[in-house]
């Protein structure tokens, strides 16, 4: 059927081009051939790829048909070439577009990875303000939600934490200094003289260790309450020597500046106390005590000597002489008055000695209740 179709087509071509020369015949034959190829029987066509038209396999039976077949093949080949070049150009354009998108994506990925690395490093080593915020939140939870944990250790930092927030919070500050509603008697707690004598204050410097520490009821520098360890008769000579050097130092400070020789005498008296303690309380001398008792004796003596040494250095170098005039002495009789006194002079609590811890526990409970009176929800957050 296919052969008959093309035979009739050739005959039509010959009859239609009888009056034309050879070149014209070739042109007409090519045109008819292309029309026939595009409109021929569908069952004889190959499947189209990218819109191509594939001619059926033909052979030239005559010279004219050979010319017609060759010209048709050449025309199809030229079309394929032109289409391939257009596809290549389109592929190149798409490749350039993808390359530009990839370059932008690479830059975005670089900065995203850099930000992820920065976040990871910050999570492992946060900046100072974040560290402070985390520590403050932990301190708040321990003091307000788990006070039993705070009572197991030194309460100095916990008392100062509550004190700072009471004097910096707007509502509590107004209450402490301008109690216009008469609410103070409802939440205030009394402080008896025995409690005040066991409170140690110091100048708030914002640094670890603070400034000069002293008893709240006397506010006298370098007048320590000797721990039980140093009340042993074997320390009588060393205590007397320290008291003599201290009085000389304070006498010079009252009239002006202390001399370096006097400061060295006080420092030497302190060194004699330290040496005597190490000489008396050896491991053999403390062998009759339990392990916990030995640790407590040594820790009590170490803290006392360290605090005394710091006060000696501060007394010689401090510019503020208010502590020597007794201006820091607390004369009030209540917890609110103590808070007001610390706020007025910029004071904070100093670490307690062994016989002061019971008073510190009581004061911790009182200050905590004052704070929770204004912020009751923080105990349950």
PyMOL commands that set and color helices and strands:
alter all, ss='L'
color gray80, all
select helices_A, chain A and resi 2-16+22-39+42-44+63-124+128-144+147-150+156-168+170-177+184-187+193-196+228-231+233-255+260-280+291-317+322-325+335-345+354-374+376-379
alter helices_A, ss='H'
color red, helices_A
select strands_A, chain A and resi 200-203+213-215+347-349
alter strands_A, ss='S'
color yellow, strands_A
deselect
rebuild
show_as cartoon
